Amino acid sequence: MFRILSKEFLCPTVARFEIEAPLIARKAQPGQFVILRIDERGERIPLTLNDWSPERGTITLVALEAGATTRRLNSLKAGDHLADVVGPLGRPAEIGRYGTVACVGGGVGIACIYPEVRAFKAAGNRVISIIGARTKELLIFEEEIRRFSDELHVTTDDGSYARKGFVSDVLRELLEKGRKIDLVVAVGPVPMMKAVAEVTRPHGVKTVVSLNPIMVDGTGMCGCCRVEVGGKTRFACVDGPEFDAHQVDFDLLAARNRRYLEEERIALERLKGGR
């Protein structure tokens, strides 16, 4: 059992949890994730590590209410326990000294990219962060990202805060103005990551995305998280989750992520009905 030490809502549908998990905290690296179950009959869901403290023996996870399981998760409180938390899983991000790194986060992906922003800065890079959300109310981690960024750009889809538009618009403008960017890392919704890849492709800028396919075991056995990269099948859990954005088949990824929408709808209705 893994005890929840603290829980807070960052916005109406996104909650942050600090969880007691000393063995995971000792080994965690940027870009990795865990798989958790709320109880013995629960669904296994992957969540990217947002932060960790080997000294405290804790990890921090951020969850967006996207279905029945994440709604149940976000209803928990400090003092509650999770049945399982397995990790750290996946290949760590390739942190190094590249020069200028643009870290692009959309929605809850901002929380996922935060440890990479911090790590790239610590490695001696100039870090340009571009973060965005649909509305001001849904924007998270602005100040945390700002702390480790040499330059921060913020967008909202509806213009309710900062610049109106998309993160890909900002990146496109920077590149068209001739800004030298040596590496782009993007985490967020599939359409956002695809848009970032198309922006950087004509400029030949190395671009990495963290993929979020449906996942079950997280160790490469089930094949549920398979994605197509460079025309070959890869497993996001063991080969990723980070891949060359210019090689990813985003349309196939989006189609696979929609596969169980009806089952998710039914599960959510049952949860709301108390069944």
DAFEN-V822869 format. One record per residue. N is the residue number from 1. RES is the residue in three letters. OMEGA is omega as a letter, one per 40 degrees, with the letter a starting at -180 (999 if undefined). Layout:
N,RES,OMEGA + N,RES,OMEGA
//
This chain:
1,MET,a + 2,PHE,a + 3,ARG,i + 4,ILE,a + 5,LEU,i + 6,SER,i + 7,LYS,i + 8,GLU,i + 9,PHE,i + 10,LEU,i + 11,CYS,a + 12,PRO,a + 13,THR,a + 14,VAL,a + 15,ALA,i + 16,ARG,a + 17,PHE,i + 18,GLU,a + 19,ILE,i + 20,GLU,a + 21,ALA,a + 22,PRO,a + 23,LEU,i + 24,ILE,a + 25,ALA,a + 26,ARG,a + 27,LYS,a + 28,ALA,i + 29,GLN,i + 30,PRO,i + 31,GLY,a + 32,GLN,a + 33,PHE,i + 34,VAL,i + 35,ILE,a + 36,LEU,i + 37,ARG,i + 38,ILE,i + 39,ASP,a + 40,GLU,i + 41,ARG,a + 42,GLY,i + 43,GLU,i + 44,ARG,i + 45,ILE,i + 46,PRO,i + 47,LEU,i + 48,THR,i + 49,LEU,i + 50,ASN,a + 51,ASP,i + 52,TRP,i + 53,SER,i + 54,PRO,a + 55,GLU,a + 56,ARG,a + 57,GLY,a + 58,THR,i + 59,ILE,i + 60,THR,i + 61,LEU,i + 62,VAL,a + 63,ALA,i + 64,LEU,i + 65,GLU,a + 66,ALA,a + 67,GLY,a + 68,ALA,a + 69,THR,a + 70,THR,i + 71,ARG,i + 72,ARG,i + 73,LEU,a + 74,ASN,i + 75,SER,i + 76,LEU,a + 77,LYS,i + 78,ALA,a + 79,GLY,i + 80,ASP,a + 81,HIS,i + 82,LEU,a + 83,ALA,a + 84,ASP,i + 85,VAL,a + 86,VAL,i + 87,GLY,e + 88,PRO,a + 89,LEU,i + 90,GLY,i + 91,ARG,i + 92,PRO,i + 93,ALA,i + 94,GLU,a + 95,ILE,i + 96,GLY,i + 97,ARG,a + 98,TYR,a + 99,GLY,i + 100,THR,a + 101,VAL,i + 102,ALA,i + 103,CYS,a + 104,VAL,a + 105,GLY,i + 106,GLY,i + 107,GLY,i + 108,VAL,i + 109,GLY,i + 110,ILE,i + 111,ALA,a + 112,CYS,a + 113,ILE,a + 114,TYR,a + 115,PRO,i + 116,GLU,i + 117,VAL,a + 118,ARG,a + 119,ALA,i + 120,PHE,i + 121,LYS,i + 122,ALA,a + 123,ALA,i + 124,GLY,i + 125,ASN,i + 126,ARG,a + 127,VAL,i + 128,ILE,i + 129,SER,i + 130,ILE,a + 131,ILE,a + 132,GLY,i + 133,ALA,a + 134,ARG,a + 135,THR,i + 136,LYS,a + 137,GLU,a + 138,LEU,a + 139,LEU,a + 140,ILE,i + 141,PHE,a + 142,GLU,a + 143,GLU,i + 144,GLU,i + 145,ILE,a + 146,ARG,a + 147,ARG,a + 148,PHE,a + 149,SER,i + 150,ASP,a + 151,GLU,a + 152,LEU,i + 153,HIS,a + 154,VAL,i + 155,THR,i + 156,THR,a + 157,ASP,a + 158,ASP,i + 159,GLY,a + 160,SER,i + 161,TYR,i + 162,ALA,a + 163,ARG,i + 164,LYS,i + 165,GLY,a + 166,PHE,i + 167,VAL,i + 168,SER,i + 169,ASP,a + 170,VAL,a + 171,LEU,i + 172,ARG,a + 173,GLU,i + 174,LEU,a + 175,LEU,i + 176,GLU,i + 177,LYS,i + 178,GLY,i + 179,ARG,i + 180,LYS,i + 181,ILE,a + 182,ASP,a + 183,LEU,i + 184,VAL,i + 185,VAL,a + 186,ALA,i + 187,VAL,i + 188,GLY,i + 189,PRO,a + 190,VAL,i + 191,PRO,i + 192,MET,a + 193,MET,i + 194,LYS,i + 195,ALA,i + 196,VAL,i + 197,ALA,a + 198,GLU,i + 199,VAL,a + 200,THR,a + 201,ARG,a + 202,PRO,a + 203,HIS,i + 204,GLY,a + 205,VAL,i + 206,LYS,a + 207,THR,a + 208,VAL,i + 209,VAL,i + 210,SER,a + 211,LEU,a + 212,ASN,i + 213,PRO,i + 214,ILE,a + 215,MET,i + 216,VAL,a + 217,ASP,i + 218,GLY,a + 219,THR,i + 220,GLY,a + 221,MET,a + 222,CYS,a + 223,GLY,a + 224,CYS,a + 225,CYS,a + 226,ARG,i + 227,VAL,i + 228,GLU,a + 229,VAL,a + 230,GLY,i + 231,GLY,a + 232,LYS,i + 233,THR,i + 234,ARG,i + 235,PHE,a + 236,ALA,a + 237,CYS,a + 238,VAL,i + 239,ASP,a + 240,GLY,e + 241,PRO,a + 242,GLU,a + 243,PHE,i + 244,ASP,a + 245,ALA,a + 246,HIS,i + 247,GLN,a + 248,VAL,i + 249,ASP,a + 250,PHE,i + 251,ASP,i + 252,LEU,i + 253,LEU,a + 254,ALA,a + 255,ALA,i + 256,ARG,i + 257,ASN,i + 258,ARG,a + 259,ARG,a + 260,TYR,a + 261,LEU,a + 262,GLU,i + 263,GLU,i + 264,GLU,i + 265,ARG,a + 266,ILE,i + 267,ALA,a + 268,LEU,i + 269,GLU,i + 270,ARG,i + 271,LEU,i + 272,LYS,a + 273,GLY,i + 274,GLY,a + 275,ARG,999
//
